[in-house]
Amino acid sequence: MEKPAGAGGKPVRTSYLVFGSPRIEEPEIQEVVDTIRSGWIGTGPKVKVFEKQFRDFIGCRHACAVNSCTAALHLSMLASGVGVGDEVITTPMTFPATSNAVIHTGATPVFADVDPRTMNIDPDEIEKKITSRTRAIIPVHFAGRPCEMERIMQIADSRDLLVIEDCAHSIESRIDGQATGTFGQLGCFSFYVTKNVITGEGGMVTTGSDELAETVKVMALHGMTKDAWHRFSDQGYKHYQVVEAGFKYNMTDIQASFGIHQLPRVEQYHQRRSQIWRRYDNAFQNLACRTPAPERPENVHAFHLYTLLLDLDRLTIGRDEFLDALDREHIGVGVHYLPVHLHPYYRKRMGYGPGDFPHAEDIGKRTVSLPLSAKLSDQDVDDVIQAVSKILSWYLR
């Protein structure tokens, strides 16, 4: 049996495999250079091109580029009138940005437990959390697996609730051919450096509503009626007026320069990640872990995060020791996620504690995310498989 590096063996790799390192190719590098040389590096024509590309790809009426998915969530709620006194139901199995954005509107996040198989918010639990103060539901398509949107929309429609989809993981996800981000009133996407399409930092709001789109665009740039591109274009100076107390949430042309070349490759990258996913599934079947559940055949999984659930009853180490062991093999790793309600801020502010959401907590203490990027070579994937396999074999009870 091969000895892990943490037990005195030789590391699988000499160079460190960075978790979530994006695949960036020459066209986007040249596009960034072109943007810099143009002198127009703020919000301008390339943002407009990227918005149109994304609108066409998702199949929505409006796509509004912003500087992060967090900004997209915040603006979506503000544009919809979510505010003080309202409750917004969401999942504890997400990055804290989802619930933080709710708090920044003055509303209160209310967590509903997840389905232990899919790790997505459980519609039955959503129904249990609805009160007279509930204003909205934010389903998060965790790891790229679509939520049960038909059921969630039925719940929302029957109670006149707003649905804002957190699609940070789900650019490619589809349900019977329909893209995530087009079921609810608004969808929020991320182009952070670890995502399936990257702009370094960046986000997008999708909606079918002309009114919501206009409000999002105005609120994303200081509440001004005209953005800088229109004010200083060759069509002559145009005075702006501030109609809302807005924010500095706009995307720049430098960011969009990545996106307009990344997005056309989204299917190519998706295919590569699906190949890696299948290799992981095959390699880890008989080890002390649970691989991600298969997706329904009518749906498309975005393959954003490959999350192993360790079978801790069969191991002599815990999850955090496993993370350290992988790190010693020079393999980068992630945790998605420690449940939001167990973070100190939420425990102190809202009184949450262990036992409140048992499925999310069980996942949170056993989950490990492995490298899954279109940038990975076959050798990189071999190294990940070798490292995981030898650690789980060595520490088996």
Order of alpha helices (4+ residues) and beta strands (2+ residues): alpha-alpha-beta-alpha-beta-alpha-beta-alpha-beta-alpha-beta-beta-beta-beta-beta-alpha-alpha-alpha-alpha-beta-beta-beta-alpha-alpha-alpha-beta-alpha
